[in-house]
Amino acid sequence: MLSVTDLQKTYPSGDEALKGVSLDVTGSETVAMIGPSGAGKSTFIRCVNRLTEPTGGSVELDGLELTTLSGKKLRNARRDIGMIFQEYNLIERLTVMENVLSGRLGYVNTWDAFRRKFAGDDIERAYEVLDRVGLEGHENNRADELSGGQRQRVGIARAILQRPKILLVDEPTSSLDPESSRAVMDLLTEIADEDDIPVLINIHEVDLAEEYADRIVGLRDGQKVFEGTPADLDETARGQIYRGEEIPEGAGPTGKVVAEAEAGGAATEEGEIRRG
Ligand SMILES: Nc1ncnc2c1ncn2[C@@H]1O[C@H](COP(=O)(O)OP(=O)(O)OP(=O)(O)O)[C@@H](O)[C@H]1O
């Protein structure tokens, strides 16, 4: 379970990107975080895995406080967090298989240091994971030969190879066409169910959030201004999230609207990795 309490981030520029946001994500639920550009959605996800340093608050994953970890402990904790990025963050010149195996390292920038050192078990599992995301047969294609939807599937495969305790997903569909977007959302919610892990997704497309999420969280100006089911996301709530509207008095059941911020194997020279 991810439990975030009063998360704050003020950038050195003075931008208060998060002004005390609390959120629990648990079970196998899919939570969509929506909000206008600049609301703090990416900052929230990046503070959870410490790609950005929060300036206040607490982030616990299965009871482990992440904000105070450093060095090896932080690296180990990050392996429990599967991260999927808008722009895929693949290494273009490497193969699909190599990119997926880099998930075993937690974060790809250490890939070069570990190259060629994957266990046979990891490779076998990488094949399984690639089958699962529909990329069987593409193992030895270079990442830069793939379509956007396929690249995002590589990103998803890389994340789930880690056997994470949670998936954090930052704008997975914003570079994709509608059909590929839906396929990616289908895959993410399927993983949440089948692997029994929660998924937190930042997403701009409100219709996809409504269709796929169990719960929707609305951020505006660094504050959580809405939390509820897709059915709760009425016009009042949308106005509050996207237009900063006050909740009109007597406007009906908007109790869900939060008005204030809550205080191994071997790679060949060419990069091809073979089974066994
Ligand atoms: N590295 C940074 N340095 C300074 N300010 C930043 C930095 N990253 C983000 N910000 C600011 O923090 C605020 C929140 O940005 P963030 O990217 O988290 O919002 P977002 O909701 O994810 O927006 P988008 O939907 O456009 O990605 C914005 O005011 C932004 O300008």
The ligand as a Gaussian input file, in Angstrom:
#p B3LYP/6-31G(d) Opt

LIG

0 1
 N       12.059000      21.138000     -12.504000
 C       11.228000      22.141000     -12.173000
 N       11.703000      23.327000     -11.743000
 C       10.866000      24.333000     -11.394000
 N        9.517000      24.243000     -11.453000
 C        8.994000      23.105000     -11.892000
 C        9.814000      21.981000     -12.278000
 N        9.002000      20.961000     -12.661000
 C        7.734000      21.424000     -12.531000
 N        7.737000      22.699000     -12.072000
 C        6.560000      23.539000     -11.776000
 O        5.780000      22.859000     -10.828000
 C        4.394000      22.994000     -11.135000
 C        3.778000      21.619000     -11.326000
 O        4.331000      21.012000     -12.488000
 P        4.009000      19.496000     -12.887000
 O        4.812000      19.184000     -14.104000
 O        4.147000      18.630000     -11.709000
 O        2.455000      19.609000     -13.252000
 P        1.567000      18.595000     -14.094000
 O        0.230000      18.629000     -13.450000
 O        2.232000      17.286000     -14.201000
 O        1.501000      19.304000     -15.500000
 P        1.400000      18.615000     -16.954000
 O        0.052000      17.992000     -16.993000
 O        1.544000      19.758000     -17.889000
 O        2.507000      17.604000     -17.060000
 C        4.324000      23.883000     -12.359000
 O        4.157000      25.212000     -11.915000
 C        5.681000      23.720000     -12.994000
 O        6.055000      24.880000     -13.692000

